[in-house]
Each structure stands twice: as structure tokens, then as C-alpha cells.
Amino acid sequence: MNRIPDLDPYPDRPAARNSWILARRAGIARAEGLHPRRPSHWLRESEPDPAGGQAAILTVFLTNKECPWRCLMCDLWRHTLEETVPVGAIAEQLESALTADRAEHPNRAQWLKLYNAGSFFDPQAIPVADWPELARRAKSFERLVVECHPKLIRENRILPFQRLLGPRTRLELALGLETAHPEVLERLNKGIDREIFRRSAQWIRQHDMDLRVFVLVKPPFLNESEALEWACRSIDFAFDCGANTISLIPTRSGNGALESLAARGEFTPPRPETLELALAYGIQLGRGRVFADTWDLERLEADAARLSSLRVRLENANREQRIQRPTKSLTVDSASG
Ligand code: SF4
């Protein structure tokens, strides 16, 4: 991306932040080929399951209306539409992914992830009229994982869907904590604080659902050692809130806003060792499964040989939930912040 950085500071006033963030999208295109009746993408992956085996997972990236929040670090809007899709379109997307998956893979996936670059329980994104059909198709999986903003965790949205899904398919909600650093979390413009997150997480666990938490490794405004410390504190906080699974996401530029912060010295992506040390910390706790997101790893490591060995180490650690070799000693204070 060849953009001229601007030096306007990120507003301290929350009310001014949405327009600052939106202004920095200028010149960044949405992904090509998005269609309301086709999933943006689907893939097979696997994860260790709670019983110690490996679950085969079909992950479908649904095409739908953009999320209404304007988080400072988010570039998911690039894979979304500006309008709500017609009733029936999301179910069609799922059916086409299931058909394509069946054609390519003789073995059935055990889990289904329906990721929509926003919140599954946002009715502007996933029409409620589609729920019965989506639940009917998801019922053949052992587990369904969907994303949701912590503020949308409400009884009247989630419990009816859980009932449609029935008792044999475990519902897992994936929530972005992003960071437990109170000031940085506030500045991310996600509209939550630690207490809102904690209440939503507890509600999920009290209602017989599982909780997956996304944690950013090195959000803006933190230097490298603070980033490691707060990645570890965020892992502690997420487990304290009842997380079963934590996914560590290295913060990546690409949405215009982070480039602006980078030009002011307020953001750089994490070093690979920060991601790796945070993963090691989380796995060694033994409190639940912890994964490092390995997409776009080449943005963190330019050297081809080091990138290849980093990828192998992270994928092995993700799969085995074991650290094969100590990287560096962990010196962070592990107390939950
Ligand atoms: S809530 Fe999630 S999808 Fe929505 S803007 Fe924030 S990070 Fe992006």
C-alpha cells in the first residue's frame, strides 16, 4: 500500500474517533468479488479438541453487512458489504460451502465455524429469519463457533438460537477482548471495558456455552516489552473470565488507521518472538487451549528461512499445545491486571 501518512493525532475524545478512523480508509478498497449469496471464503483446519484429540473443522467466512463498530485496529470491513443481505442468502452461502467441502473432503468435519467479520447475533449482518435454516444445517456438527461483540450478548438473542441448535451441538461464542490493558482497550474504540467483557463472558459460561477469546498481541500504544506483558495479562484475564480457548492475533496494519499511528510512532507490528513468547506463556498455564494466529505471518518476519521455521514452531505448538523448545525465559508479571 503506497499511502502518504498523515500526522493528525488520534482523538482523545471518543466522539471524534469514528470519523478519524473512517477518514483513514480512503483509498483502501474492499475485497473484490464479494457476493451476497456466496461465502467470501471457506477452508478446512483442525484444532485440538477438549478431549485431547484433533477436531476437523470447516470454517466458512460469510459475506454480510459490515459490523457497526469502528475498532481502531480492524480491517475486517474490507471483506463485508455495505447493505444487509436478503433473507435466505446466508443459508445459501452455508449450503454452497457445505457442498464444496463434501466434494473435496471424504471425511466429515466435526466442528463448524461461521465467521462473519462482525457479530453473528447482529440482525443487520445475519437476518434472524435465517436462523432456523442455519441451525438446521449446523445441527449435524458437534460444535458451532460464531463471533459476537461483547455488547450483543443478550438472552433474547442467543438463547433462542441455542434452542434451535438443540442439545447435541455445542455453541461456542468467540469474543474479542483485544487487550486487558484498561486505557488501551478504551482507546481501541470497541466500546467495551473490562467489566462489560467480564459480564458477557460470565453470562456465556453460565448458559452452558463455551467461550473463545481473541487477544491482540501488541495493540497500538504499547512498546515491545509492554506488549508481551499485556498479552500475558490479557490471557490471564480471559481465563479468569472463563475462556476455554484463546486465539492470539498479531496486530497488523492495512486499515489506514494503523498506518497513521505508525507514522506517529504509536504502532509497530509485534516482533515474532513476542507472539511466540505469549503463546508459550498461555500454553504453559494449562488453563485451556491457546493458539497463535498464523495468517499473514510474512508481515512479521521478512527472512524466508526464519519465517518458515517460525511457522513450523507455531503450527506445532498450536496443534500439540506443547512448547517444543524454550524460546526465552518469561519474565513478565503474570498477575491478572
Ligand atoms: S467489533 Fe470486531 S468486526 Fe467489529 S469493528 Fe471491532 S474488531 Fe472489527
Boltz pocket constraint, residues with backbone or C-beta under 6 A from the ligand:
constraints:
  - pocket:
      binder: B
      contacts: [[A, 67], [A, 68], [A, 69], [A, 70], [A, 71], [A, 74], [A, 75], [A, 76], [A, 77], [A, 117], [A, 118], [A, 119], [A, 149], [A, 176], [A, 190]]
      max_distance: 6.0
